[in-house]
Amino acid sequence: MPSARIAIRLTPRAGLDRLDPPGADSELRARVRAAPVDGAANEALLRLLADSLDLPRSALRLVAGAQARRKLVEVEGLTPEEVQARLARRQGQ
């Protein structure tokens, strides 16, 4: 089964949940309303990504950065190219 990893910079306690285009460092940027308490911001990030990629939440797993702003998320069932295409299509809406 194909899989991909996404580098993300997370901003918790934002005004709304959203994905922003990658910055100069090519990291995807995400904002979530949840506070970074008891994993709430991480869970909000995974749900936002699952919705954006049109995948079930169970297809995503946080593999690094549980306590940091920079995260690494593994996506099962999509290649890196498919992930990029779906995110680009979503940001173009």
mmCIF file as gemmi writes it, N, C-alpha and C atoms, coordinates in Angstrom:
data_model
loop_
_atom_site.group_PDB
_atom_site.id
_atom_site.type_symbol
_atom_site.label_atom_id
_atom_site.label_alt_id
_atom_site.label_comp_id
_atom_site.label_asym_id
_atom_site.label_entity_id
_atom_site.label_seq_id
_atom_site.pdbx_PDB_ins_code
_atom_site.Cartn_x
_atom_site.Cartn_y
_atom_site.Cartn_z
_atom_site.occupancy
_atom_site.B_iso_or_equiv
_atom_site.pdbx_formal_charge
_atom_site.auth_seq_id
_atom_site.auth_asym_id
_atom_site.pdbx_PDB_model_num
ATOM 1 N N . MET Axp A 1 ? 0.848 -1.179 0 1 0 ? 1 A 1
ATOM 2 C CA . MET Axp A 1 ? 0 0 0 1 0 ? 1 A 1
ATOM 3 C C . MET Axp A 1 ? 0.896 1.244 0 1 0 ? 1 A 1
ATOM 4 N N . PRO Axp A 2 ? 0.61 2.211 -0.874 1 0 ? 2 A 1
ATOM 5 C CA . PRO Axp A 2 ? 1.449 3.407 -0.925 1 0 ? 2 A 1
ATOM 6 C C . PRO Axp A 2 ? 1.278 4.26 0.335 1 0 ? 2 A 1
ATOM 7 N N . SER Axp A 3 ? 2.282 5.044 0.622 1 0 ? 3 A 1
ATOM 8 C CA . SER Axp A 3 ? 2.184 5.989 1.726 1 0 ? 3 A 1
ATOM 9 C C . SER Axp A 3 ? 3.049 7.201 1.412 1 0 ? 3 A 1
ATOM 10 N N . ALA Axp A 4 ? 2.758 8.278 2.114 1 0 ? 4 A 1
ATOM 11 C CA . ALA Axp A 4 ? 3.495 9.529 1.926 1 0 ? 4 A 1
ATOM 12 C C . ALA Axp A 4 ? 3.679 10.172 3.29 1 0 ? 4 A 1
ATOM 13 N N . ARG Axp A 5 ? 4.693 11.008 3.39 1 0 ? 5 A 1
ATOM 14 C CA . ARG Axp A 5 ? 4.917 11.768 4.621 1 0 ? 5 A 1
ATOM 15 C C . ARG Axp A 5 ? 4.848 13.254 4.293 1 0 ? 5 A 1
ATOM 16 N N . ILE Axp A 6 ? 4.213 13.996 5.192 1 0 ? 6 A 1
ATOM 17 C CA . ILE Axp A 6 ? 4.028 15.431 5.004 1 0 ? 6 A 1
ATOM 18 C C . ILE Axp A 6 ? 4.666 16.164 6.179 1 0 ? 6 A 1
ATOM 19 N N . ALA Axp A 7 ? 5.528 17.122 5.883 1 0 ? 7 A 1
ATOM 20 C CA . ALA Axp A 7 ? 6.091 18.002 6.909 1 0 ? 7 A 1
ATOM 21 C C . ALA Axp A 7 ? 5.146 19.186 7.08 1 0 ? 7 A 1
ATOM 22 N N . ILE Axp A 8 ? 4.783 19.478 8.337 1 0 ? 8 A 1
ATOM 23 C CA . ILE Axp A 8 ? 3.786 20.508 8.618 1 0 ? 8 A 1
ATOM 24 C C . ILE Axp A 8 ? 4.266 21.387 9.764 1 0 ? 8 A 1
ATOM 25 N N . ARG Axp A 9 ? 4.002 22.662 9.645 1 0 ? 9 A 1
ATOM 26 C CA . ARG Axp A 9 ? 4.233 23.595 10.757 1 0 ? 9 A 1
ATOM 27 C C . ARG Axp A 9 ? 2.86 23.966 11.283 1 0 ? 9 A 1
ATOM 28 N N . LEU Axp A 10 ? 2.592 23.632 12.54 1 0 ? 10 A 1
ATOM 29 C CA . LEU Axp A 10 ? 1.271 23.803 13.14 1 0 ? 10 A 1
ATOM 30 C C . LEU Axp A 10 ? 1.223 25.035 14.031 1 0 ? 10 A 1
ATOM 31 N N . THR Axp A 11 ? 0.151 25.8 13.883 1 0 ? 11 A 1
ATOM 32 C CA . THR Axp A 11 ? -0.133 26.927 14.769 1 0 ? 11 A 1
ATOM 33 C C . THR Axp A 11 ? -1.437 26.623 15.494 1 0 ? 11 A 1
ATOM 34 N N . PRO Axp A 12 ? -1.361 26.313 16.795 1 0 ? 12 A 1
ATOM 35 C CA . PRO Axp A 12 ? -2.589 26.07 17.563 1 0 ? 12 A 1
ATOM 36 C C . PRO Axp A 12 ? -3.226 27.395 18 1 0 ? 12 A 1
ATOM 37 N N . ARG Axp A 13 ? -4.424 27.303 18.525 1 0 ? 13 A 1
ATOM 38 C CA . ARG Axp A 13 ? -5.184 28.453 19.026 1 0 ? 13 A 1
ATOM 39 C C . ARG Axp A 13 ? -5.398 29.529 17.962 1 0 ? 13 A 1
ATOM 40 N N . ALA Axp A 14 ? -5.598 29.094 16.738 1 0 ? 14 A 1
ATOM 41 C CA . ALA Axp A 14 ? -5.85 30.028 15.638 1 0 ? 14 A 1
ATOM 42 C C . ALA Axp A 14 ? -7.33 30.391 15.613 1 0 ? 14 A 1
ATOM 43 N N . GLY Axp A 15 ? -7.68 31.358 14.802 1 0 ? 15 A 1
ATOM 44 C CA . GLY Axp A 15 ? -9.064 31.787 14.695 1 0 ? 15 A 1
ATOM 45 C C . GLY Axp A 15 ? -9.952 30.771 13.995 1 0 ? 15 A 1
ATOM 46 N N . LEU Axp A 16 ? -9.355 29.97 13.102 1 0 ? 16 A 1
ATOM 47 C CA . LEU Axp A 16 ? -10.109 28.944 12.394 1 0 ? 16 A 1
ATOM 48 C C . LEU Axp A 16 ? -9.168 27.824 11.972 1 0 ? 16 A 1
ATOM 49 N N . ASP Axp A 17 ? -9.747 26.696 11.625 1 0 ? 17 A 1
ATOM 50 C CA . ASP Axp A 17 ? -8.961 25.556 11.145 1 0 ? 17 A 1
ATOM 51 C C . ASP Axp A 17 ? -8.754 25.728 9.646 1 0 ? 17 A 1
ATOM 52 N N . ARG Axp A 18 ? -7.483 25.731 9.212 1 0 ? 18 A 1
ATOM 53 C CA . ARG Axp A 18 ? -7.219 25.854 7.782 1 0 ? 18 A 1
ATOM 54 C C . ARG Axp A 18 ? -5.787 25.442 7.46 1 0 ? 18 A 1
ATOM 55 N N . LEU Axp A 19 ? -5.596 25.11 6.195 1 0 ? 19 A 1
ATOM 56 C CA . LEU Axp A 19 ? -4.267 24.825 5.665 1 0 ? 19 A 1
ATOM 57 C C . LEU Axp A 19 ? -3.835 26.009 4.819 1 0 ? 19 A 1
ATOM 58 N N . ASP Axp A 20 ? -2.59 26.427 4.998 1 0 ? 20 A 1
ATOM 59 C CA . ASP Axp A 20 ? -2.024 27.511 4.208 1 0 ? 20 A 1
ATOM 60 C C . ASP Axp A 20 ? -1.01 26.922 3.238 1 0 ? 20 A 1
ATOM 61 N N . PRO Axp A 21 ? -0.732 27.607 2.147 1 0 ? 21 A 1
ATOM 62 C CA . PRO Axp A 21 ? 0.279 27.116 1.203 1 0 ? 21 A 1
ATOM 63 C C . PRO Axp A 21 ? 1.638 26.98 1.885 1 0 ? 21 A 1
ATOM 64 N N . PRO Axp A 22 ? 2.474 26.109 1.369 1 0 ? 22 A 1
ATOM 65 C CA . PRO Axp A 22 ? 3.812 25.943 1.939 1 0 ? 22 A 1
ATOM 66 C C . PRO Axp A 22 ? 4.593 27.252 1.904 1 0 ? 22 A 1
ATOM 67 N N . GLY Axp A 23 ? 5.447 27.437 2.904 1 0 ? 23 A 1
ATOM 68 C CA . GLY Axp A 23 ? 6.305 28.614 2.954 1 0 ? 23 A 1
ATOM 69 C C . GLY Axp A 23 ? 7.571 28.382 2.148 1 0 ? 23 A 1
ATOM 70 N N . ALA Axp A 24 ? 8.522 29.258 2.327 1 0 ? 24 A 1
ATOM 71 C CA . ALA Axp A 24 ? 9.793 29.171 1.608 1 0 ? 24 A 1
ATOM 72 C C . ALA Axp A 24 ? 10.54 27.876 1.927 1 0 ? 24 A 1
ATOM 73 N N . ASP Axp A 25 ? 10.296 27.334 3.123 1 0 ? 25 A 1
ATOM 74 C CA . ASP Axp A 25 ? 10.964 26.093 3.527 1 0 ? 25 A 1
ATOM 75 C C . ASP Axp A 25 ? 10.234 24.858 3.012 1 0 ? 25 A 1
ATOM 76 N N . SER Axp A 26 ? 9.187 25.031 2.216 1 0 ? 26 A 1
ATOM 77 C CA . SER Axp A 26 ? 8.36 23.99 1.607 1 0 ? 26 A 1
ATOM 78 C C . SER Axp A 26 ? 7.555 23.162 2.608 1 0 ? 26 A 1
ATOM 79 N N . GLU Axp A 27 ? 7.461 23.625 3.846 1 0 ? 27 A 1
ATOM 80 C CA . GLU Axp A 27 ? 6.596 22.963 4.828 1 0 ? 27 A 1
ATOM 81 C C . GLU Axp A 27 ? 5.167 23.464 4.644 1 0 ? 27 A 1
ATOM 82 N N . LEU Axp A 28 ? 4.236 22.554 4.708 1 0 ? 28 A 1
ATOM 83 C CA . LEU Axp A 28 ? 2.835 22.925 4.706 1 0 ? 28 A 1
ATOM 84 C C . LEU Axp A 28 ? 2.55 23.608 6.034 1 0 ? 28 A 1
ATOM 85 N N . ARG Axp A 29 ? 1.704 24.609 6.027 1 0 ? 29 A 1
ATOM 86 C CA . ARG Axp A 29 ? 1.371 25.311 7.268 1 0 ? 29 A 1
ATOM 87 C C . ARG Axp A 29 ? -0.092 25.063 7.584 1 0 ? 29 A 1
ATOM 88 N N . ALA Axp A 30 ? -0.351 24.76 8.85 1 0 ? 30 A 1
ATOM 89 C CA . ALA Axp A 30 ? -1.717 24.484 9.287 1 0 ? 30 A 1
ATOM 90 C C . ALA Axp A 30 ? -2.028 25.312 10.516 1 0 ? 30 A 1
ATOM 91 N N . ARG Axp A 31 ? -3.279 25.723 10.613 1 0 ? 31 A 1
ATOM 92 C CA . ARG Axp A 31 ? -3.774 26.451 11.786 1 0 ? 31 A 1
ATOM 93 C C . ARG Axp A 31 ? -4.989 25.71 12.303 1 0 ? 31 A 1
ATOM 94 N N . VAL Axp A 32 ? -5.035 25.519 13.617 1 0 ? 32 A 1
ATOM 95 C CA . VAL Axp A 32 ? -6.202 24.875 14.224 1 0 ? 32 A 1
ATOM 96 C C . VAL Axp A 32 ? -6.637 25.683 15.441 1 0 ? 32 A 1
ATOM 97 N N . ARG Axp A 33 ? -7.927 25.637 15.726 1 0 ? 33 A 1
ATOM 98 C CA . ARG Axp A 33 ? -8.47 26.363 16.876 1 0 ? 33 A 1
ATOM 99 C C . ARG Axp A 33 ? -8.098 25.711 18.195 1 0 ? 33 A 1
ATOM 100 N N . ALA Axp A 34 ? -7.881 24.424 18.181 1 0 ? 34 A 1
ATOM 101 C CA . ALA Axp A 34 ? -7.619 23.682 19.419 1 0 ? 34 A 1
ATOM 102 C C . ALA Axp A 34 ? -6.324 24.146 20.088 1 0 ? 34 A 1
ATOM 103 N N . ALA Axp A 35 ? -6.322 24.064 21.404 1 0 ? 35 A 1
ATOM 104 C CA . ALA Axp A 35 ? -5.13 24.387 22.189 1 0 ? 35 A 1
ATOM 105 C C . ALA Axp A 35 ? -4.214 23.162 22.233 1 0 ? 35 A 1
ATOM 106 N N . PRO Axp A 36 ? -2.925 23.385 22.413 1 0 ? 36 A 1
ATOM 107 C CA . PRO Axp A 36 ? -1.992 22.252 22.475 1 0 ? 36 A 1
ATOM 108 C C . PRO Axp A 36 ? -2.005 21.58 23.854 1 0 ? 36 A 1
ATOM 109 N N . VAL Axp A 37 ? -3.16 21.099 24.245 1 0 ? 37 A 1
ATOM 110 C CA . VAL Axp A 37 ? -3.33 20.466 25.551 1 0 ? 37 A 1
ATOM 111 C C . VAL Axp A 37 ? -3.864 19.058 25.342 1 0 ? 37 A 1
ATOM 112 N N . ASP Axp A 38 ? -3.213 18.089 25.946 1 0 ? 38 A 1
ATOM 113 C CA . ASP Axp A 38 ? -3.642 16.688 25.875 1 0 ? 38 A 1
ATOM 114 C C . ASP Axp A 38 ? -3.809 16.188 24.441 1 0 ? 38 A 1
ATOM 115 N N . GLY Axp A 39 ? -3.001 16.682 23.516 1 0 ? 39 A 1
ATOM 116 C CA . GLY Axp A 39 ? -3.036 16.212 22.138 1 0 ? 39 A 1
ATOM 117 C C . GLY Axp A 39 ? -4.182 16.754 21.301 1 0 ? 39 A 1
ATOM 118 N N . ALA Axp A 40 ? -4.923 17.723 21.832 1 0 ? 40 A 1
ATOM 119 C CA . ALA Axp A 40 ? -6.087 18.246 21.1 1 0 ? 40 A 1
ATOM 120 C C . ALA Axp A 40 ? -5.689 18.917 19.785 1 0 ? 40 A 1
ATOM 121 N N . ALA Axp A 41 ? -4.606 19.676 19.782 1 0 ? 41 A 1
ATOM 122 C CA . ALA Axp A 41 ? -4.178 20.341 18.547 1 0 ? 41 A 1
ATOM 123 C C . ALA Axp A 41 ? -3.703 19.321 17.514 1 0 ? 41 A 1
ATOM 124 N N . ASN Axp A 42 ? -3.002 18.292 17.967 1 0 ? 42 A 1
ATOM 125 C CA . ASN Axp A 42 ? -2.552 17.249 17.042 1 0 ? 42 A 1
ATOM 126 C C . ASN Axp A 42 ? -3.745 16.529 16.423 1 0 ? 42 A 1
ATOM 127 N N . GLU Axp A 43 ? -4.732 16.206 17.237 1 0 ? 43 A 1
ATOM 128 C CA . GLU Axp A 43 ? -5.921 15.519 16.72 1 0 ? 43 A 1
ATOM 129 C C . GLU Axp A 43 ? -6.675 16.415 15.743 1 0 ? 43 A 1
ATOM 130 N N . ALA Axp A 44 ? -6.781 17.7 16.056 1 0 ? 44 A 1
ATOM 131 C CA . ALA Axp A 44 ? -7.449 18.643 15.149 1 0 ? 44 A 1
ATOM 132 C C . ALA Axp A 44 ? -6.699 18.72 13.824 1 0 ? 44 A 1
ATOM 133 N N . LEU Axp A 45 ? -5.372 18.711 13.881 1 0 ? 45 A 1
ATOM 134 C CA . LEU Axp A 45 ? -4.565 18.716 12.66 1 0 ? 45 A 1
ATOM 135 C C . LEU Axp A 45 ? -4.842 17.477 11.815 1 0 ? 45 A 1
ATOM 136 N N . LEU Axp A 46 ? -4.845 16.32 12.431 1 0 ? 46 A 1
ATOM 137 C CA . LEU Axp A 46 ? -5.062 15.076 11.683 1 0 ? 46 A 1
ATOM 138 C C . LEU Axp A 46 ? -6.459 15.044 11.058 1 0 ? 46 A 1
ATOM 139 N N . ARG Axp A 47 ? -7.442 15.558 11.76 1 0 ? 47 A 1
ATOM 140 C CA . ARG Axp A 47 ? -8.801 15.601 11.192 1 0 ? 47 A 1
ATOM 141 C C . ARG Axp A 47 ? -8.889 16.595 10.04 1 0 ? 47 A 1
ATOM 142 N N . LEU Axp A 48 ? -8.222 17.73 10.183 1 0 ? 48 A 1
ATOM 143 C CA . LEU Axp A 48 ? -8.194 18.724 9.104 1 0 ? 48 A 1
ATOM 144 C C . LEU Axp A 48 ? -7.533 18.146 7.863 1 0 ? 48 A 1
ATOM 145 N N . LEU Axp A 49 ? -6.415 17.473 8.042 1 0 ? 49 A 1
ATOM 146 C CA . LEU Axp A 49 ? -5.726 16.856 6.906 1 0 ? 49 A 1
ATOM 147 C C . LEU Axp A 49 ? -6.573 15.757 6.27 1 0 ? 49 A 1
ATOM 148 N N . ALA Axp A 50 ? -7.189 14.926 7.092 1 0 ? 50 A 1
ATOM 149 C CA . ALA Axp A 50 ? -8.031 13.847 6.563 1 0 ? 50 A 1
ATOM 150 C C . ALA Axp A 50 ? -9.156 14.424 5.715 1 0 ? 50 A 1
ATOM 151 N N . ASP Axp A 51 ? -9.773 15.486 6.208 1 0 ? 51 A 1
ATOM 152 C CA . ASP Axp A 51 ? -10.849 16.128 5.454 1 0 ? 51 A 1
ATOM 153 C C . ASP Axp A 51 ? -10.31 16.73 4.152 1 0 ? 51 A 1
ATOM 154 N N . SER Axp A 52 ? -9.177 17.389 4.222 1 0 ? 52 A 1
ATOM 155 C CA . SER Axp A 52 ? -8.59 18.023 3.041 1 0 ? 52 A 1
ATOM 156 C C . SER Axp A 52 ? -8.155 17.017 1.988 1 0 ? 52 A 1
ATOM 157 N N . LEU Axp A 53 ? -7.725 15.831 2.432 1 0 ? 53 A 1
ATOM 158 C CA . LEU Axp A 53 ? -7.264 14.789 1.51 1 0 ? 53 A 1
ATOM 159 C C . LEU Axp A 53 ? -8.374 13.821 1.124 1 0 ? 53 A 1
ATOM 160 N N . ASP Axp A 54 ? -9.565 14.026 1.68 1 0 ? 54 A 1
ATOM 161 C CA . ASP Axp A 54 ? -10.711 13.145 1.431 1 0 ? 54 A 1
ATOM 162 C C . ASP Axp A 54 ? -10.376 11.7 1.796 1 0 ? 54 A 1
ATOM 163 N N . LEU Axp A 55 ? -9.839 11.54 3.004 1 0 ? 55 A 1
ATOM 164 C CA . LEU Axp A 55 ? -9.472 10.232 3.536 1 0 ? 55 A 1
ATOM 165 C C . LEU Axp A 55 ? -10.088 10.061 4.916 1 0 ? 55 A 1
ATOM 166 N N . PRO Axp A 56 ? -10.238 8.82 5.368 1 0 ? 56 A 1
ATOM 167 C CA . PRO Axp A 56 ? -10.674 8.636 6.757 1 0 ? 56 A 1
ATOM 168 C C . PRO Axp A 56 ? -9.55 9.05 7.705 1 0 ? 56 A 1
ATOM 169 N N . ARG Axp A 57 ? -9.903 9.499 8.881 1 0 ? 57 A 1
ATOM 170 C CA . ARG Axp A 57 ? -8.915 9.919 9.882 1 0 ? 57 A 1
ATOM 171 C C . ARG Axp A 57 ? -7.932 8.787 10.188 1 0 ? 57 A 1
ATOM 172 N N . SER Axp A 58 ? -8.386 7.548 10.128 1 0 ? 58 A 1
ATOM 173 C CA . SER Axp A 58 ? -7.537 6.399 10.444 1 0 ? 58 A 1
ATOM 174 C C . SER Axp A 58 ? -6.394 6.196 9.448 1 0 ? 58 A 1
ATOM 175 N N . ALA Axp A 59 ? -6.432 6.882 8.3 1 0 ? 59 A 1
ATOM 176 C CA . ALA Axp A 59 ? -5.377 6.753 7.297 1 0 ? 59 A 1
ATOM 177 C C . ALA Axp A 59 ? -4.186 7.662 7.599 1 0 ? 59 A 1
ATOM 178 N N . LEU Axp A 60 ? -4.301 8.51 8.621 1 0 ? 60 A 1
ATOM 179 C CA . LEU Axp A 60 ? -3.23 9.442 8.967 1 0 ? 60 A 1
ATOM 180 C C . LEU Axp A 60 ? -2.669 9.116 10.345 1 0 ? 60 A 1
ATOM 181 N N . ARG Axp A 61 ? -1.355 9.319 10.457 1 0 ? 61 A 1
ATOM 182 C CA . ARG Axp A 61 ? -0.676 9.023 11.725 1 0 ? 61 A 1
ATOM 183 C C . ARG Axp A 61 ? 0.437 10.038 11.932 1 0 ? 61 A 1
ATOM 184 N N . LEU Axp A 62 ? 0.481 10.587 13.147 1 0 ? 62 A 1
ATOM 185 C CA . LEU Axp A 62 ? 1.555 11.5 13.514 1 0 ? 62 A 1
ATOM 186 C C . LEU Axp A 62 ? 2.78 10.667 13.854 1 0 ? 62 A 1
ATOM 187 N N . VAL Axp A 63 ? 3.868 10.838 13.098 1 0 ? 63 A 1
ATOM 188 C CA . VAL Axp A 63 ? 5.06 10.014 13.319 1 0 ? 63 A 1
ATOM 189 C C . VAL Axp A 63 ? 6.18 10.77 14.015 1 0 ? 63 A 1
ATOM 190 N N . ALA Axp A 64 ? 6.118 12.099 14.032 1 0 ? 64 A 1
ATOM 191 C CA . ALA Axp A 64 ? 7.147 12.881 14.731 1 0 ? 64 A 1
ATOM 192 C C . ALA Axp A 64 ? 6.583 14.255 15.067 1 0 ? 64 A 1
ATOM 193 N N . GLY Axp A 65 ? 7.054 14.806 16.18 1 0 ? 65 A 1
ATOM 194 C CA . GLY Axp A 65 ? 6.691 16.168 16.542 1 0 ? 65 A 1
ATOM 195 C C . GLY Axp A 65 ? 5.468 16.304 17.419 1 0 ? 65 A 1
ATOM 196 N N . ALA Axp A 66 ? 5.133 15.287 18.182 1 0 ? 66 A 1
ATOM 197 C CA . ALA Axp A 66 ? 3.931 15.344 19.016 1 0 ? 66 A 1
ATOM 198 C C . ALA Axp A 66 ? 3.938 16.538 19.965 1 0 ? 66 A 1
ATOM 199 N N . GLN Axp A 67 ? 5.102 16.947 20.427 1 0 ? 67 A 1
ATOM 200 C CA . GLN Axp A 67 ? 5.208 18.05 21.375 1 0 ? 67 A 1
ATOM 201 C C . GLN Axp A 67 ? 5.808 19.31 20.741 1 0 ? 67 A 1
ATOM 202 N N . ALA Axp A 68 ? 5.937 19.335 19.423 1 0 ? 68 A 1
ATOM 203 C CA . ALA Axp A 68 ? 6.595 20.454 18.745 1 0 ? 68 A 1
ATOM 204 C C . ALA Axp A 68 ? 5.669 21.096 17.719 1 0 ? 68 A 1
ATOM 205 N N . ARG Axp A 69 ? 6.045 22.272 17.24 1 0 ? 69 A 1
ATOM 206 C CA . ARG Axp A 69 ? 5.273 22.932 16.18 1 0 ? 69 A 1
ATOM 207 C C . ARG Axp A 69 ? 5.452 22.233 14.837 1 0 ? 69 A 1
ATOM 208 N N . ARG Axp A 70 ? 6.636 21.711 14.613 1 0 ? 70 A 1
ATOM 209 C CA . ARG Axp A 70 ? 6.903 21.009 13.356 1 0 ? 70 A 1
ATOM 210 C C . ARG Axp A 70 ? 6.52 19.544 13.516 1 0 ? 70 A 1
ATOM 211 N N . LYS Axp A 71 ? 5.675 19.079 12.61 1 0 ? 71 A 1
ATOM 212 C CA . LYS Axp A 71 ? 5.127 17.727 12.672 1 0 ? 71 A 1
ATOM 213 C C . LYS Axp A 71 ? 5.506 16.958 11.409 1 0 ? 71 A 1
ATOM 214 N N . LEU Axp A 72 ? 5.482 15.654 11.529 1 0 ? 72 A 1
ATOM 215 C CA . LEU Axp A 72 ? 5.627 14.778 10.379 1 0 ? 72 A 1
ATOM 216 C C . LEU Axp A 72 ? 4.451 13.809 10.429 1 0 ? 72 A 1
ATOM 217 N N . VAL Axp A 73 ? 3.635 13.846 9.382 1 0 ? 73 A 1
ATOM 218 C CA . VAL Axp A 73 ? 2.422 13.029 9.322 1 0 ? 73 A 1
ATOM 219 C C . VAL Axp A 73 ? 2.555 12.024 8.192 1 0 ? 73 A 1
ATOM 220 N N . GLU Axp A 74 ? 2.245 10.769 8.488 1 0 ? 74 A 1
ATOM 221 C CA . GLU Axp A 74 ? 2.24 9.726 7.47 1 0 ? 74 A 1
ATOM 222 C C . GLU Axp A 74 ? 0.817 9.523 6.976 1 0 ? 74 A 1
ATOM 223 N N . VAL Axp A 75 ? 0.686 9.463 5.661 1 0 ? 75 A 1
ATOM 224 C CA . VAL Axp A 75 ? -0.613 9.275 5.007 1 0 ? 75 A 1
ATOM 225 C C . VAL Axp A 75 ? -0.581 7.934 4.292 1 0 ? 75 A 1
ATOM 226 N N . GLU Axp A 76 ? -1.441 7.031 4.71 1 0 ? 76 A 1
ATOM 227 C CA . GLU Axp A 76 ? -1.505 5.717 4.06 1 0 ? 76 A 1
ATOM 228 C C . GLU Axp A 76 ? -2.538 5.733 2.944 1 0 ? 76 A 1
ATOM 229 N N . GLY Axp A 77 ? -2.192 5.087 1.844 1 0 ? 77 A 1
ATOM 230 C CA . GLY Axp A 77 ? -3.13 4.944 0.743 1 0 ? 77 A 1
ATOM 231 C C . GLY Axp A 77 ? -2.923 5.918 -0.399 1 0 ? 77 A 1
ATOM 232 N N . LEU Axp A 78 ? -2.018 6.884 -0.23 1 0 ? 78 A 1
ATOM 233 C CA . LEU Axp A 78 ? -1.734 7.848 -1.289 1 0 ? 78 A 1
ATOM 234 C C . LEU Axp A 78 ? -0.23 7.966 -1.491 1 0 ? 78 A 1
ATOM 235 N N . THR Axp A 79 ? 0.163 8.208 -2.712 1 0 ? 79 A 1
ATOM 236 C CA . THR Axp A 79 ? 1.573 8.484 -2.997 1 0 ? 79 A 1
ATOM 237 C C . THR Axp A 79 ? 1.837 9.955 -2.677 1 0 ? 79 A 1
ATOM 238 N N . PRO Axp A 80 ? 3.103 10.344 -2.561 1 0 ? 80 A 1
ATOM 239 C CA . PRO Axp A 80 ? 3.399 11.765 -2.339 1 0 ? 80 A 1
ATOM 240 C C . PRO Axp A 80 ? 2.813 12.672 -3.429 1 0 ? 80 A 1
ATOM 241 N N . GLU Axp A 81 ? 2.817 12.214 -4.654 1 0 ? 81 A 1
ATOM 242 C CA . GLU Axp A 81 ? 2.267 13.001 -5.759 1 0 ? 81 A 1
ATOM 243 C C . GLU Axp A 81 ? 0.758 13.181 -5.61 1 0 ? 81 A 1
ATOM 244 N N . GLU Axp A 82 ? 0.057 12.119 -5.187 1 0 ? 82 A 1
ATOM 245 C CA . GLU Axp A 82 ? -1.389 12.208 -4.987 1 0 ? 82 A 1
ATOM 246 C C . GLU Axp A 82 ? -1.725 13.162 -3.844 1 0 ? 82 A 1
ATOM 247 N N . VAL Axp A 83 ? -0.931 13.123 -2.788 1 0 ? 83 A 1
ATOM 248 C CA . VAL Axp A 83 ? -1.141 14.04 -1.662 1 0 ? 83 A 1
ATOM 249 C C . VAL Axp A 83 ? -1 15.474 -2.145 1 0 ? 83 A 1
ATOM 250 N N . GLN Axp A 84 ? 0.073 15.768 -2.874 1 0 ? 84 A 1
ATOM 251 C CA . GLN Axp A 84 ? 0.293 17.126 -3.374 1 0 ? 84 A 1
ATOM 252 C C . GLN Axp A 84 ? -0.841 17.57 -4.289 1 0 ? 84 A 1
ATOM 253 N N . ALA Axp A 85 ? -1.278 16.681 -5.165 1 0 ? 85 A 1
ATOM 254 C CA . ALA Axp A 85 ? -2.353 17.026 -6.093 1 0 ? 85 A 1
ATOM 255 C C . ALA Axp A 85 ? -3.655 17.328 -5.347 1 0 ? 85 A 1
ATOM 256 N N . ARG Axp A 86 ? -3.985 16.521 -4.36 1 0 ? 86 A 1
ATOM 257 C CA . ARG Axp A 86 ? -5.223 16.746 -3.599 1 0 ? 86 A 1
ATOM 258 C C . ARG Axp A 86 ? -5.154 18.038 -2.797 1 0 ? 86 A 1
ATOM 259 N N . LEU Axp A 87 ? -4.018 18.31 -2.189 1 0 ? 87 A 1
ATOM 260 C CA . LEU Axp A 87 ? -3.875 19.555 -1.419 1 0 ? 87 A 1
ATOM 261 C C . LEU Axp A 87 ? -3.927 20.764 -2.334 1 0 ? 87 A 1
ATOM 262 N N . ALA Axp A 88 ? -3.289 20.69 -3.499 1 0 ? 88 A 1
ATOM 263 C CA . ALA Axp A 88 ? -3.296 21.801 -4.455 1 0 ? 88 A 1
ATOM 264 C C . ALA Axp A 88 ? -4.722 22.055 -4.953 1 0 ? 88 A 1
ATOM 265 N N . ARG Axp A 89 ? -5.444 20.976 -5.227 1 0 ? 89 A 1
ATOM 266 C CA . ARG Axp A 89 ? -6.831 21.109 -5.696 1 0 ? 89 A 1
ATOM 267 C C . ARG Axp A 89 ? -7.693 21.75 -4.606 1 0 ? 89 A 1
ATOM 268 N N . ARG Axp A 90 ? -7.468 21.349 -3.368 1 0 ? 90 A 1
ATOM 269 C CA . ARG Axp A 90 ? -8.248 21.889 -2.237 1 0 ? 90 A 1
ATOM 270 C C . ARG Axp A 90 ? -7.939 23.374 -2.026 1 0 ? 90 A 1
ATOM 271 N N . GLN Axp A 91 ? -6.683 23.765 -2.163 1 0 ? 91 A 1
ATOM 272 C CA . GLN Axp A 91 ? -6.305 25.164 -1.946 1 0 ? 91 A 1
ATOM 273 C C . GLN Axp A 91 ? -6.765 26.037 -3.093 1 0 ? 91 A 1
ATOM 274 N N . GLY Axp A 92 ? -7.015 25.454 -4.254 1 0 ? 92 A 1
ATOM 275 C CA . GLY Axp A 92 ? -7.483 26.206 -5.406 1 0 ? 92 A 1
ATOM 276 C C . GLY Axp A 92 ? -8.959 26.498 -5.37 1 0 ? 92 A 1
ATOM 277 N N . GLN Axp A 93 ? -9.687 25.908 -4.445 1 0 ? 93 A 1
ATOM 278 C CA . GLN Axp A 93 ? -11.149 26.111 -4.38 1 0 ? 93 A 1
ATOM 279 C C . GLN Axp A 93 ? -11.511 27.49 -3.927 1 0 ? 93 A 1
